[in-house]
């Protein structure tokens, strides 16, 4: 631009095809620290300075503008002093060329996206999460002559829809490039902090290193408890929230573990909250808000460890609490050695009826927990210690979901002097007849 100082920009050759108009589709996938998002954002900003473009920045889920690449684009614009761009809270526009960036999520804005005309470029970030249905919606919508689709992602699983469509199957006018952290490392651009994280992950678990840093998918073992396909279908299913409201609470014990609340109405999961480093009284305070101070709601709490303190707090406050100890004997001891094993297989048995929103963390936790037979021929879930040794973080979301959908048989009310008789904690058993 006239009267602007010359800005020298380092742009790696691995991403130069982002400026090539011959491609209908460009796919960049691989591990963390490869600079995919930064280079795509920079390329779009530079192209938008020269030509008027309408650029859709999207992903599967985008509840707020903070979930989008708005901040990344803004940071790059400000860092390079591109004063020709006007940045507002929800939009970015070039004052000279007329280029505009649009930010919409795919899953909840399907009608708007289908009716959006004149898109020159659609950039799908975190494309490993995009569903087959969303791909079928997006691709024909970007139909302007010369328009382009750009996908950036770190693989999650072997058969991520975007990977199957564009990498496993060759398509005309499609450029595919796998990039990993070595792209930035060899150029001297990889931050020391990321390099140290990479080495630490490699030392802990090669499987974790391969997935996070080499862009390899997390493969599902034959002895996984819940099939990935049934989980994905549950995350795509839409059912009416009909039935009682129940809440599951997994309380953090130490370190990086998280306290997770999950709420369902009937078979539809309707809400969740995640906290860390809270005292038991603080957890109880947050839990009261989560149930909206409704003492008729059944609250199922992992009662082992520090969870027992939350159970006591909520009982004293008059709530209807079901304390559950995953380590105790199963209701069907001939088939399962403990409650956690029984709970996991019960969840697997009802997955085809559940409606849970798309959540990559939850998908990972549900699809990677494994089981084996014990000496008595019973199905036993691997311990949390074993699970974490394989490179995964504590499955707090999965445990909260199990508690949330845990089917209880109301029994006798326990007598407590400090709580209302109408809302005594109930004893429970798992309805195991289905599995």
C-alpha angles and dihedrals in degrees: 000000000000118000092006119125116251112263119205110213124191109218118177118233091231087074101040093107087072085082095049112102095197092082122088091188132025120191124191116178137158142094137328121290096031097118095237098140095040094052095046091049092049093047092052092048092051094045090048091057093060102037135029105253136172106215124190114203109194147156135180095268125024114160096166137012087256088069091060134076090259093111093046091052092045092050092051092048092050094043092055095041096239096169092173089078120085114207123198130172093270107017145042122208135173109231094206107038097030094233113158132194117214122198121204137146116234102219100055100029102052095129093048093047093048089053095045108110133199101024110169098183132015116195115195111196121195087018093171086082096053114113127225089248091054091050090051089052098045105042099060090041090064094067107133111127108268093014121148140209120211121192124189122180151140108232117251103181141005094261106036103162094236091050093049093047100046108018107032091039118050113228129188119263092010123136116200124187130173113209130181138179092282088074090067094032094057090048092051091244102110110109115239090237092059092045090053091049090051092052092047093052091048091052093050100044132352089205091057091046092050093051100042101035106022096041095239118152124248103251118215113234122227089245095055110134099222123035115239092227093058090048092051091049090052088051091052096042120105117201133161116263098243122156142036123333114243131176133208121203126195109186121211116245107186149336115357096352115126133221106231130191119194127185130195135183108205106318095334120096105223108174147005140184129197126202138170136202097013126150117236092256090051090050089052091050092051091045092054089054091046092057089041090239090292107151093192093069115102109234116197112198130187094242098192119102117349091351088080090068091055090048090054092047094051093045091052089051091056102254127147101251132181109196110207125188110198090199096059125099118287123249087240102042092174091067104028131032096210145012096258091059092047091047094053094050092045089055089050090053094056099037091103089062099044131100113205125161123249107277121162094201092051092045090053094049095045096047100044104051110107138202140202140184119266125216090275094053095255125140111249127184117228113258122259088247091056091046093053091046088062088063103266127123121242109296093232095147093050092049091050090050091051090052092046093054096034105128110226130198107216111233136168118332115243115236115243125169093209101055137064113267090228092063107039119152111265129224115231150192132198117252097234101167092101095063 
